Amino acid sequence: MIKTELRDLFLNHFAQGIKPQNHFKIGIEHEKFLLNAKNQRADYLLLEKLLKSLAENNWQEMRENNHLIGLKKDNKSITTEPGFQFELSGQTHESIHEVCAESSGYLKEINRSAENHNIKHLSIGYDPFNSLKDAPKSPKTRYKIMTEEMPKTGKLSLEMMYQTCGLQVNLDYKSERDFVEKFKISNYIVPILIAIFANSPFKHNSLSGYHSYRNFIWQSTARGGMMPIVFEEMSFEKYFDYIINYPLLFIIKEEQYQKAENKTFNDFMNGQLSYLPTIKNFQDHLSTIFTEVRLKQYIEIRSLDTCDWGCICNGPAFLTGLLYNDLEETLSIIKKWKKEEIMQAYISAPKKGLTAELHNKKAKYWAEILLEISLDGLKKRHKLNKSKQDETIYLSHVRDIINSGKNRAERLIEKYNKTKNLKFLFNEKEDFSYSGF
């Protein structure tokens, strides 16, 4: 009886995420690397200086075991990842105008404070300068446990944790059927997203052989990759039944992290640990599923390499136009794609980018079609800024990539082939300008 009640409680968590379409919001999270003057990753002492400097701008400190590990203000936060990658978890917004304005303000803050402490920040999907052994280690307890556990089932898990930076887009659903359709589209187009937003071609000061080395890493990460069930008929219950059989990475009891001793969340529900799980334990478990797309009370799309300012608004705009639009046209396109074709494209996209093949066409071909659907969706939303411009203005970077057939990674590779060094990564000063709304 207790397990049935718990099952209903946790399963209902997804249903509680349902929102009317006129209440749909957009949330993003994006990461940056912090480097010192020698291009070494910023250590804790340098990180602490930056966080304290930012705290002077009305950010509230977040601490764990008296270590300063992040900041929060209103409904947004600055958090630190395992290797002190610096992440903004933004508020949810009604339009890309607001999303973009938030990122602009945040990046200007980071820029000012970082310059005062001689810290460089870099928006790229994989650390191009430093080896895994040289990456700093966060004092967060959860990361210590993950560092121990993750390599057991994913050979590149530590590189994922310490060496990568991504951009995540969070979107809402209006019903279970709407979730099913958006979840399917989001997963099927992962190879296209990798191809368009590839931004990690370097490793150890040289070419990695990939457009998105980050995505290659994530494909060999514990608890990551594409969920096999995405190619089956989905539902809240099917997703639930799949993820409760993932092993627990840890449990949190009375604010203390504990190892789960190879128990699954299903075991937890069956009373095989010292206490029964709460909704907070379930939410913690959901956050340790590292698949390309995952469900909380919204859909998280996680396949994009972190971007420079030129494209940081484009990823959210592309997906918002696509998934907050009428889904029928997109569904009619992807229904012809076979599982084997999608998986092959998924494996090849990190290396081949826009030339990766899916259903006998290049990724570039599908990107062009999806861009048109996204543009149509953003026009229909009719969200205007103060200059009466709609959200399609944020797709200029994507349009340029598709028209030229070159993603950002390819352009970086071209610069490297001319210079044979990576100094150019710091030559272009970003002004993070935004015209307002």
Buried (B, 14 or more C-beta within 10 A) or exposed (E): EEEEEBBEBBBEBBEEBBBEEEEBBBBBBBBBBBBBEEBBBBEBEBBBBBBBBBBEEEBEEBEBEEBBBBBBBEEBBBBBBBBBBBBBBBBBBBBBBBBBBBBBEBBBBBBEBBEEBEBBBBBBBBBBBBEEEEBBBBBBBBBBBBBEBBBEEBEBBBBBBBBBBBBBBBBBBBEBEBBBBBBBBBBBBBBBBBBBBBBBBBBEEEBBEBBBBBBBBBBBBBBBBBBEBBBEEBBBEEBBBBBBEBBBBBBBEEEEBBEBEEBBBBBBBBEEBEEBBBEEBBEBBBEBBBBBBBBBBBBBBBBBBBBBBBBBBBBBBBBBBBBBBEBEBBEEBBEEBEEEBBBBBBBBBBBBBBBBBBBEEBBBBBBBBBBEBBBBBBBEBEBEBEEEBBBBBBBBBBBBBBEEEBBBBBBBBEBBEEEEEBEEBEEEEBEBEBEEB
